[in-house]
Amino acid sequence: MKRIIMVGAVAALFLQGCAWVSLTPEGERARVLSAASAQSCNKVGMTTSTTRSHLVGFRRKRSNVQEELLALARNSAPSLGGDAVVPLGEPQNGRQSFDVYRCM
């Protein structure tokens, strides 16, 4: 039993470094801006990204979670007619909202 728990713990630590979300070709063209940088753009909507903040009972690295949330937001921007996203606050429990803008 101890061996199973140890293997599970090691696997969970290894998987914490993995990013599960990839940018789509459309998402690669969407930028992440600050609210000040988006002032000259037109707001076209809002999106909320969600990913796992814990894996097998362990908290994932904050940077990995944030990277995935940004990728999900960038991937969804083109479907709303946007080419940029602005984070609204900090991620909370694997969830973050973004305003979507059209700047070009």
Contacts in CASP RR format, 6 or more apart in sequence:
PFRMAT RR
TARGET T0000
AUTHOR 0000-0000-0000
METHOD contacts of the structure
MODEL  1
MKRIIMVGAVAALFLQGCAWVSLTPEGERARVLSAASAQSCNKVGMTTST
TRSHLVGFRRKRSNVQEELLALARNSAPSLGGDAVVPLGEPQNGRQSFDV
YRCM
8 56 0 8 1.000
9 56 0 8 1.000
9 58 0 8 1.000
11 56 0 8 1.000
12 55 0 8 1.000
12 56 0 8 1.000
12 57 0 8 1.000
12 58 0 8 1.000
13 58 0 8 1.000
15 55 0 8 1.000
15 56 0 8 1.000
16 55 0 8 1.000
16 58 0 8 1.000
16 60 0 8 1.000
16 61 0 8 1.000
16 64 0 8 1.000
17 60 0 8 1.000
17 61 0 8 1.000
17 64 0 8 1.000
18 64 0 8 1.000
19 64 0 8 1.000
19 67 0 8 1.000
19 68 0 8 1.000
19 71 0 8 1.000
20 51 0 8 1.000
20 68 0 8 1.000
21 51 0 8 1.000
21 67 0 8 1.000
21 68 0 8 1.000
21 71 0 8 1.000
21 72 0 8 1.000
21 75 0 8 1.000
22 71 0 8 1.000
23 71 0 8 1.000
23 74 0 8 1.000
23 75 0 8 1.000
24 75 0 8 1.000
26 75 0 8 1.000
26 77 0 8 1.000
26 78 0 8 1.000
27 71 0 8 1.000
27 74 0 8 1.000
27 75 0 8 1.000
27 77 0 8 1.000
27 78 0 8 1.000
28 74 0 8 1.000
29 78 0 8 1.000
29 83 0 8 1.000
30 73 0 8 1.000
30 74 0 8 1.000
30 75 0 8 1.000
30 77 0 8 1.000
30 78 0 8 1.000
30 82 0 8 1.000
30 83 0 8 1.000
30 84 0 8 1.000
30 85 0 8 1.000
31 74 0 8 1.000
31 83 0 8 1.000
31 84 0 8 1.000
31 85 0 8 1.000
31 103 0 8 1.000
32 70 0 8 1.000
32 73 0 8 1.000
32 74 0 8 1.000
32 84 0 8 1.000
32 85 0 8 1.000
32 86 0 8 1.000
32 87 0 8 1.000
33 41 0 8 1.000
33 84 0 8 1.000
33 85 0 8 1.000
33 86 0 8 1.000
33 101 0 8 1.000
33 103 0 8 1.000
34 86 0 8 1.000
35 86 0 8 1.000
35 99 0 8 1.000
37 86 0 8 1.000
38 84 0 8 1.000
38 86 0 8 1.000
38 99 0 8 1.000
38 101 0 8 1.000
38 103 0 8 1.000
40 103 0 8 1.000
41 84 0 8 1.000
41 101 0 8 1.000
41 102 0 8 1.000
41 103 0 8 1.000
42 101 0 8 1.000
42 102 0 8 1.000
42 103 0 8 1.000
43 99 0 8 1.000
43 100 0 8 1.000
43 101 0 8 1.000
44 80 0 8 1.000
44 81 0 8 1.000
44 82 0 8 1.000
44 100 0 8 1.000
44 101 0 8 1.000
44 102 0 8 1.000
45 80 0 8 1.000
45 99 0 8 1.000
45 100 0 8 1.000
46 88 0 8 1.000
46 97 0 8 1.000
46 98 0 8 1.000
46 99 0 8 1.000
46 100 0 8 1.000
47 73 0 8 1.000
47 76 0 8 1.000
47 77 0 8 1.000
47 80 0 8 1.000
47 85 0 8 1.000
47 97 0 8 1.000
47 98 0 8 1.000
47 100 0 8 1.000
48 95 0 8 1.000
48 96 0 8 1.000
48 97 0 8 1.000
48 98 0 8 1.000
49 68 0 8 1.000
49 69 0 8 1.000
49 70 0 8 1.000
49 72 0 8 1.000
49 73 0 8 1.000
49 76 0 8 1.000
49 95 0 8 1.000
49 96 0 8 1.000
49 97 0 8 1.000
49 98 0 8 1.000
50 69 0 8 1.000
50 72 0 8 1.000
50 94 0 8 1.000
50 95 0 8 1.000
51 65 0 8 1.000
51 68 0 8 1.000
51 69 0 8 1.000
51 72 0 8 1.000
51 94 0 8 1.000
52 60 0 8 1.000
52 65 0 8 1.000
52 94 0 8 1.000
53 59 0 8 1.000
53 60 0 8 1.000
53 65 0 8 1.000
53 91 0 8 1.000
53 93 0 8 1.000
53 94 0 8 1.000
54 60 0 8 1.000
62 91 0 8 1.000
65 91 0 8 1.000
65 94 0 8 1.000
66 91 0 8 1.000
66 96 0 8 1.000
69 91 0 8 1.000
69 94 0 8 1.000
69 95 0 8 1.000
69 96 0 8 1.000
70 85 0 8 1.000
70 87 0 8 1.000
73 85 0 8 1.000
73 87 0 8 1.000
73 96 0 8 1.000
73 98 0 8 1.000
73 100 0 8 1.000
74 85 0 8 1.000
76 100 0 8 1.000
77 83 0 8 1.000
77 84 0 8 1.000
77 85 0 8 1.000
77 100 0 8 1.000
80 100 0 8 1.000
81 100 0 8 1.000
81 102 0 8 1.000
82 100 0 8 1.000
82 101 0 8 1.000
82 102 0 8 1.000
82 103 0 8 1.000
83 101 0 8 1.000
83 102 0 8 1.000
83 103 0 8 1.000
83 104 0 8 1.000
84 100 0 8 1.000
84 101 0 8 1.000
84 102 0 8 1.000
84 103 0 8 1.000
85 98 0 8 1.000
85 99 0 8 1.000
85 100 0 8 1.000
85 101 0 8 1.000
86 98 0 8 1.000
86 99 0 8 1.000
86 101 0 8 1.000
87 96 0 8 1.000
87 97 0 8 1.000
87 98 0 8 1.000
88 96 0 8 1.000
88 97 0 8 1.000
88 98 0 8 1.000
88 99 0 8 1.000
89 96 0 8 1.000
89 97 0 8 1.000
90 96 0 8 1.000
END
